[in-house]
Amino acid sequence: MQPIQSVAWSADGSAVTILDQRCLPSREVYRELRTVDDVCSAITTLSVRGAPAIGVTAAMGLSLALSDDAQELTTARQSLRIAADQLRATRPTAVNLAWALDRVLRRSDAATNVSGLRRVLRDEASRILAEDRAMCRRIGEHGASLIDQGSRILTHCNTGALATAGIGTALAAIYVAKSQGKRLEVYADETRPLLQGSRLTAWELDRSGIQVTVLVDGAAAALMRSGRVDLCIVGADRIAANGDVANKIGTYSLAVAAYYHGIPFYVAAPWSTFDPSTPSGGKITIEERSADEIRRGFGAQTAPDEARIFNPAFDVTPSELITAIISDRGIHRPPYDFRHLIP
């Protein structure tokens, strides 16, 4: 079976190819993004999602900002900055997005002509793509050391190949553990309102031959109380300097339930998700999404038009609820202090 590639260069190198996650699990649809507007739309509509995948896609998309006839370097740089601002505004919570754009922009400063600028944009984006794949593998290797034979694992949202350019973050630990011959069972929260757990995580795990059970988010605490969960592993969209973690809405309640039941709660994320400039979770901007995702989820009306809607895409889990944070650089345990993090 071919490995999942959520984002890649198109065959001719002129576009960014993504696996449109809105169509899963019923259809595998690949789209070519040929303009910065295409990339912005893909990120905003969650055609591509997951903090690492968003960062990689944005970095690659920035190379599409220069028109074919661009010849003047100053004008090209202006176009690049405008495109970076457009991309940066698509998802405010995931730090990987800004990190990837800033990295490409810094490298582009060395270009002395438009041809060189094009080359730098493409090369740096390709490096970020390759590095993400390698980082996923290292996260998986570190995380697998925390998974015992026969472990029953509860996860939330999607943190696999669909959320990254490689094999994932939290799911990477599961994939590597399986490759080591460990027998596993995974419980995937449905992850309302957009069902990334049931649509994406269950699809990925089933495709990989890993036993998966989907449960509604509200059943997680009852599952823990029944004694059928050995550990929880989730991903992250931003990790503050004090170890507070912003992740898909519902993560906080999962962490509270795990803490109450004495179940280890792990967070897995690449180094680019750590944000030393944000002192704590209270300083993280939380994206609010459209009310229609609740009122008319997947086309059916599920709430009255007159009802007020609270639809944050993320919540913040305090560091004291987190047993350990798994990154490509190792396993980090409390007390957490990422203020002096070196990129």
Secondary structure, DSSP 8 states (H G I E B T S, - for coil): -----SEEE-TTSSSEEEE-GGGTTT---EEEE-SHHHHHHHHHTTSS-SHHHHHHHHHHHHTT-S-TT---HHHHHHHHHHHHHHHHTS-SS-HHHHHHHHHHHHHHTT--SHHHHHHHHHHHHHHHHHHHHHHHHHHHHHHHTT--TT-EEEE-S--SGGGSSSS-SHHHHHHHHHHTT---EEEEE--TTTTHIIIIIHHHHHHTT--EEEE-GGGHHHHHHTT--SEEEE--SEEETTS-EEEETTHHHHHHHHHHHT--EEEE--GGGEETTS-SGGGS---B--THHHHTGGGS--S-TTS----BSEEEE-GGG-SEEEETTEEE-SS---TT---
